[in-house]
Amino acid sequence: MLFLIRTAFWLMIIVLLLPTDAQQRSEVYGTAQAAVNDVATFCDRNPETCARGKDAFSVFVQKAQFGARMLMDLINGRTESGEEEAPSSEARSLFEPASFDVSASQASQASQDTLAPEDREEAWSGPDPAGI
């Protein structure tokens, strides 16, 4: 319900901003063209800002690539030297099912049957269909 109210609100805002005649339409088109022109020529007017932005973006890309490579190496179990290494117990527990070591004394013990006879009875499953 809230989604419908939000949608109706934004549609109403869009309709209110639409031009009603040819003069308003030409003003809207002129404003849109000026905005696109400003964005397109930003680097021509501010070369230092664009250069800094390009440098910052290249650093971001390098860090993202390094992080992705580091994650893949961690998943594959490689070290910095590129050699394969046995994953630590923490890493192994993330990717492999757990295995339990059973000592010889525990394996030789018989199962301890601790269920009471009432625990072995079948649980109630509803009314008897034959009695209906």
matplotlib code that plots the C-alpha trace (Angstrom):
import matplotlib.pyplot as plt

x = [0.0, 2.8, 4.4, 1.3, 1.2, 4.9, 4.4, 1.3, 3.3, 6.2, 3.9, 2.1, 5.4, 6.4, 3.0, 3.3, 6.7, 5.7, 5.3, 1.8, 2.4, 5.1, 6.8, 7.3, 8.4, 11.1, 12.3, 12.6, 14.5, 16.8, 17.5, 18.2, 20.6, 22.4, 22.8, 24.1, 26.5, 27.8, 28.4, 30.1, 32.5, 33.3, 36.8, 37.6, 36.8, 38.3, 41.3, 42.9, 39.8, 39.4, 43.0, 42.6, 39.4, 41.1, 44.0, 41.6, 39.6, 42.7, 43.8, 40.3, 40.4, 43.9, 42.7, 39.6, 41.7, 44.2, 41.3, 39.7, 43.0, 43.6, 40.2, 40.6, 44.0, 42.5, 39.8, 42.2, 44.6, 47.7, 50.4, 52.1, 54.9, 52.3, 52.9, 50.0, 49.6, 47.4, 44.5, 44.4, 41.7, 39.7, 39.8, 39.1, 36.1, 34.6, 34.9, 34.8, 32.3, 33.4, 35.1, 35.2, 38.0, 36.6, 39.1, 39.5, 38.0, 34.9, 34.6, 34.8, 32.0, 28.5, 25.7, 24.0, 20.3, 18.7, 15.3, 12.3, 9.6, 7.2, 9.8, 9.7, 5.9, 4.6, 3.4, -0.3, -1.3, -4.8, -8.3, -8.9, -10.4, -12.3, -14.2, -15.7]
y = [0.0, 2.4, 1.6, 2.8, 6.0, 6.7, 5.9, 8.2, 11.0, 10.8, 10.6, 13.7, 15.5, 14.6, 15.6, 19.0, 19.6, 18.8, 21.9, 22.9, 24.9, 25.3, 28.2, 26.2, 23.2, 25.2, 26.6, 23.1, 21.9, 24.9, 24.3, 20.6, 21.3, 23.9, 21.3, 18.6, 21.2, 22.1, 18.5, 17.7, 20.7, 20.4, 19.0, 21.7, 24.4, 22.6, 20.5, 20.2, 18.9, 16.3, 15.2, 14.7, 12.8, 10.5, 9.9, 9.1, 6.8, 4.9, 4.4, 3.1, 0.7, -0.5, -1.1, -2.9, -5.2, -5.9, -6.7, -9.0, -10.8, -11.1, -12.6, -15.1, -16.1, -16.6, -18.8, -20.8, -21.2, -19.5, -17.5, -14.3, -16.3, -18.1, -21.5, -23.7, -24.0, -26.1, -24.0, -23.2, -24.8, -21.7, -21.5, -25.2, -24.9, -22.3, -24.5, -28.1, -30.1, -30.7, -34.0, -35.4, -37.4, -40.3, -41.8, -45.5, -45.6, -43.8, -46.0, -49.2, -48.1, -49.5, -47.0, -45.8, -46.4, -43.6, -43.5, -44.4, -46.6, -43.6, -41.8, -44.6, -44.5, -42.9, -39.3, -38.5, -37.7, -36.5, -38.0, -41.5, -41.3, -44.6, -43.1, -40.3]
z = [0.0, 0.9, -2.5, -4.3, -2.3, -3.1, -6.8, -7.0, -5.3, -7.7, -10.7, -9.5, -9.2, -12.7, -14.1, -12.4, -13.9, -17.4, -19.7, -20.7, -23.9, -26.6, -24.9, -21.6, -23.7, -25.5, -22.1, -20.7, -23.8, -23.6, -19.9, -20.5, -23.4, -21.2, -18.4, -20.8, -22.3, -18.8, -17.9, -21.3, -21.1, -17.4, -18.0, -20.5, -17.9, -14.9, -16.1, -12.6, -11.1, -13.8, -13.5, -9.7, -10.3, -12.9, -10.4, -7.6, -9.8, -11.0, -7.3, -6.6, -9.5, -8.4, -4.8, -6.1, -8.3, -5.5, -3.1, -5.6, -6.3, -2.5, -2.0, -4.8, -3.5, 0.0, -1.5, -3.6, -0.6, -2.1, -0.3, -1.4, -3.1, -5.2, -3.6, -2.6, 1.2, 3.2, 4.4, 8.1, 10.2, 10.1, 6.3, 6.1, 8.3, 5.9, 2.8, 4.0, 6.1, 9.6, 10.4, 14.0, 15.4, 17.4, 19.8, 20.2, 23.7, 22.5, 19.4, 21.5, 23.9, 23.0, 22.4, 25.5, 25.0, 27.1, 25.6, 27.8, 26.3, 26.2, 24.0, 21.4, 21.0, 17.8, 18.2, 18.1, 14.5, 14.8, 15.1, 14.0, 10.4, 11.0, 13.9, 11.8]

ax = plt.figure().add_subplot(projection="3d")
ax.plot(x, y, z, "-o")
ax.set_aspect("equal")
plt.show()
